[in-house]
C-alpha cells in the first residue's frame, strides 16, 4: 500500500502550530458552540466563527487575529468563508487528520 501524500506541508504546519495563540484558536474551533456566542450572520458550526469573536476571545486587535488565522489557513488547518463583509473560519478536520497520520508515519 503506497503512502498517501500529506494534504499540507509539514514544515508550514509545524510553524503554524509553534504559536500558543494559534494552538488556542484550534482548540476553541474544535467546539465553537462551547467557546463562542451565537452570531448574527453565519452558523458557528456550518460557517465557522467570525474573526471579530476570535479577536475578542484572544484579547488582540482584529488585524492580529486575522494574521494568526491566515497563517493557520495557509498551513491548511483552517478554511475561511466570506459572508457579507465578514470572514468566518473553521477547522479543516480532514487536513488535520491527514497531517496527524503523516506525523505518525514519519516519527
N, C-alpha and C positions, 0 to 999 in steps of 0.2 A: 504494500500500500504506500503510495507516494505521500510525502509530507505536504500538507496544504500550506501555501504561502500565507504569511500573516496579512491581514487586511490593512494593517497600519505599520508604519516604520518604527522599528524597535527603539532606536535612539531618540526619535522625536517624542514618542510616548513617554519614555523614561524622563526626558527633560520636562515634559508637561507635568509629570507626577512628582517632580522634585520640589514643588511648592506646597507648603501646608494649606494655603488658601485654596488652591486648585483641588487638593485632596478633599478638603471640606466641602467644596461645591459638588464634587462627585458623590460624596456621601449623602448630602441633602437631596440631590436629584434622584437618588435611588428610591426615595419615598417622598415625592414632592408634596403630597397631601398632608403628611405629618409635619412638614417643615415650613410650608408657606401658606399664606392666607388665600382664600378664593380670589380669582382675578376677574375683573370686569370683562376683559377680552381674553379669549383663549382658555381652554381647559388645561389644568395643571398636568394631567396625565396624557391626554391626547395631543396637546400642542406644545407642552413644555412650560417652563417658568420664565416670566418676563425678566429682562435684565434689571429693571428697577428693583424688583423684590430681592434679587440676588445681591445687588449692590447694598441695599439696606441691611440685609442679614449679615453681610461681610463687614459692614461698617466702613465702606470705602466709597469713593466717588464713582459715578456711573462709568466714566472712561476707564478707570482702573478695573472694575468688574468686567467690562467689555473686553479688555486686554486679556484677562485670565480666561474668559470664556472662549475667545477666539483661539488662544493657544491650545485649549482642550479640543476645540473643533478641528483645528489643523492637524492635530495628532490623531484624529479620527474617533475620539472618545465621546464627543457630543455632536448632535445635529442641531441646526438652527432653522427657524421658521419665522418669516415676517407676517405679522398681522397688523394692518394699518401702519402706523409709524413705529411700532414696537417690534423687537426681536425676542423670540422665545427659544429657550434651549432645553434639550432633554438628552439623557444618556443614549448612546448607541450601544445597546446591550449586545448585539451580535458582534460588533467590533471589539468590545471589551472582552467578550468570551473568546474570540479568536486570538486576541493578544495574550490572554491568560494561558490558553493552550500552547501558544508559541513559546512563552517563557518557560512553561513546564518542560517542553521538549528540549530547549537549549540549556536549561540548568539541570 
